Every structure is written in structure tokens, then in C-alpha cells.
Amino acid sequence: MCFIFPYPGIGDFVMATPLFARIMTLFPDAECHLFLREDTRFRELAEQFGFTSVSYFKKKIGILEFTSLASKLRRMKFDRVFVLREGIKYKFLALLLCIPARVMGQGLLWVKGHPYPDFAHFTTRFFLLHPVIELSESALGSAYRITITNQAYASSDSFLAGLNLKHPLALINPGSWELSKRWPLEHFITLAEMMVRKRLFSPVFTLGPFESKLEAAVTEKGFPIFKGGSLTELAALTDRASVFVTSDTGPMHIACCTRARVAAIINRRAVMTVRPLQSGAIILSTEPDCSMKCENCAINCLEKITPSQVLDSIEKSGKGPGQ
């Protein structure tokens, strides 16, 4: 069987890992192949998850590309195909697969809705032509699946050894793929300064490959930065931390796989859809006061959340067990 997963984001994949694991449990003897967009930012995580193979297709995919992909899948004679996204293009792909699937006796399973484990149900129904399997939230659970290798731990420990930290480690992750999801950088820096002044934590900033513009302001304040590492190295480093302070971004979900307590500063839409599913996670958000979608809003409501509020919430919740 195969999964077609056309989301490029790190968090999208991490939040879908319980779904992959659940379906693999339902079909333990099946070969599981994964098809991803070529601009995927989580190749490392996908390729270590345990799929039989991982393949890639173009970011911008039209009718010709869909037809070619459908032909490739038919030649591979999959028993089941999971299409993990709705939309006209993907319904067309499913239709291309559905017609020959009936002739060849294969089963097409359509997974409706985003692959987030906190959504109520995943219904694998397509035009009522094939069997239905419902994967409920209770069946999926909330446990994300990421493997942290010994090599990743060794790399992160080597990084920490060079810092000579005096207090428990606090990782601060200020970036996010969408600007509307970001808490202001100056707030993150103020929070780090408060942690040092109160001798609560030793803050270390983490930056992704597309966040070099944030580096100068952090370096100017003298805070150490972890950058350029792999996703599993980031996970290993986070597992050594007491708290991981972050905006709504892929590393937020990676941190949920670790022992660090996640403190997420996220907008009202994220609270309902992609909140961190970690027991004891700290979620700070503003109350909704308008009907506009966050990504279309020129006002960043997250600015209303102060560094003092964030630090107070962390202190009240207690430190995570990471060292």
C-alpha cells in the first residue's frame, strides 16, 4: 500500500505520524510506500520512519503530472492507496486510481480531512465504491513518532558541552514559516533576558535554515544559537532541555516528542487545529476578538502576550525533566 502526503511542513508530518502508525498496525504484513512533494522539509524524518520506500513528486503538479503519478501507482499494483488530502486536484488523482482499481480488484482508501490526530475522525470513503475504515481520535492517540539516534544525542551533547551552562537549559525557537504565526522577536529576546536575570534558565536560541535574518539581533545580545543541525539533532537537544518556548512551527511538534515542556505562543486558529499535543504543554493565546482569518490579518494579536506572562506560566507549570 502507499500513502500520498502532499504537505511540505515539518509539523504536518509529525502530527500525521500516529495516523501512519495506526494504519500500519491495521495492515502489519503490508509494504508501505510514501510519496511526498519534492520541496518537503522533513525528508530526514520520513526516511527513518520505517516505510519500505520514500519517493517524491513535483511541488506544482498539474493534470499531466497527476496522470503520470497515477500510472506509476497502477504499475506498482498497490492493494490500497491512502490520499491524505482533500481538494479538486487530489480527488482527480483518486478518481484516476479508482477506475482501474475496480477492474484490478484493488482497494482505494480515501482519507478525508487533514491528517491531524486531534481531529475527530478520518473516514476512508470515496464515492461509496470501496470499504470504509474509520480511524477515531482514540484509536490514533496523541503520541507522535520520531526516532532520536545515538549520533544525534552525541552531536547535541557536544554542542552543549561547549556552552558551560549554569542553569537548566531553555530552548527558544522564535521563527515560523508564516509571519502571522510569529511572536515578535524582541519579545523572545526580552524573555531570555528575564530568564538570565532571575537565574531560572540558561537560554539558547534555535534557528532554522531560512531564519538567518533573525540571527543578528540574537547575537547582538550575546545569546548562543543552535543552527544548521538536522531535525533529529534538534530533537535530541530539546530532549536535554527543561523548556522549549516557541511560536506555531514544525519544531513545536518535534518538541512534543521530547521530555522538554513545550510553551507555545500561538494564534487562536492554531489552538483549535494544530495545538501541541503534549501532556502538560503550556499554551498561550489571545482571545478571538474578530472573525478575520489570522493569515489575512494585518495585526499580529500575539503581540499582546507579554514576556512576563510567558515566564509566569512557565514558572507555575514547573520545569520539564530534561537536563
C-alpha positions, 0 to 999 in steps of 0.5 A, a space after each residue: 500500500 502507499 500513502 500520498 502526503 502532499 504537505 511540505 511542513 515539518 509539523 504536518 508530518 509529525 502530527 500525521 505520524 500516529 495516523 501512519 502508525 495506526 494504519 500500519 498496525 491495521 495492515 502489519 504484513 503490508 509494504 508501505 510506500 510514501 510519496 511526498 512533494 519534492 520541496 518537503 522539509 522533513 525528508 530526514 524524518 520520513 526516511 527513518 520512519 520505517 516505510 519500505 520506500 520514500 519517493 517524491 513528486 513535483 511541488 506544482 503538479 498539474 493534470 499531466 503530472 497527476 496522470 503520470 503519478 497515477 500510472 506509476 501507482 497502477 504499475 506498482 499494483 498497490 492493494 490500497 492507496 491512502 490520499 491524505 488530502 482533500 481538494 479538486 486536484 487530489 480527488 482527480 488523482 483518486 478518481 484516476 486510481 479508482 477506475 482501474 482499481 475496480 477492474 484490478 480488484 484493488 482497494 482505494 482508501 480515501 482519507 478525508 480531512 487533514 491528517 491531524 490526530 486531534 481531529 475527530 475522525 478520518 473516514 476512508 470513503 470515496 464515492 461509496 465504491 470501496 470499504 470504509 475504515 474509520 480511524 477515531 481520535 482514540 484509536 490514533 492517540 496523541 503520541 507522535 513518532 520520531 526516532 532520536 539516534 545515538 549520533 544525534 544525542 552525541 552531536 547535541 551533547 557536544 554542542 552543549 558541552 561547549 556552552 558551560 551552562 549554569 542553569 537548566 537549559 531553555 530552548 527558544 525557537 522564535 521563527 515560523 514559516 508564516 509571519 502571522 504565526 510569529 511572536 515578535 522577536 524582541 519579545 523572545 529576546 526580552 524573555 531570555 533576558 528575564 530568564 538570565 536575570 532571575 537565574 531560572 534558565 540558561 537560554 539558547 536560541 534555535 534557528 532554522 535554515 531560512 531564519 538567518 535574518 533573525 540571527 543578528 539581533 540574537 547575537 547582538 545580545 550575546 545569546 548562543 544559537 543552535 543552527 544548521 543541525 538536522 531535525 533529529 539533532 534538534 530533537 535530541 537537544 530539546 530532549 536535554 532541555 527543561 523548556 522549549 518556548 516557541 511560536 506555531 512551527 514544525 519544531 513545536 511538534 518535534 518538541 512534543 516528542 521530547 521530555 522538554 515542556 513545550 510553551 507555545 505562543 500561538 494564534 487562536 486558529 492554531 489552538 483549535 487545529 494544530 495545538 501541541 499535543 503534549 501532556 502538560 504543554 503550556 499554551 498561550 493565546 489571545 482571545 478571538 476578538 474578530 472573525 478575520 482569518 489570522 493569515 489575512 490579518 494585518 495585526 499580529 494579536 500575539 503581540 499582546 502576550 507579554 514576556 512576563 506572562 510567558 515566564 509566569 506560566 512557565 514558572 507555575 507549570 514547573 520545569 520539564 525533566 530534561 537536563 
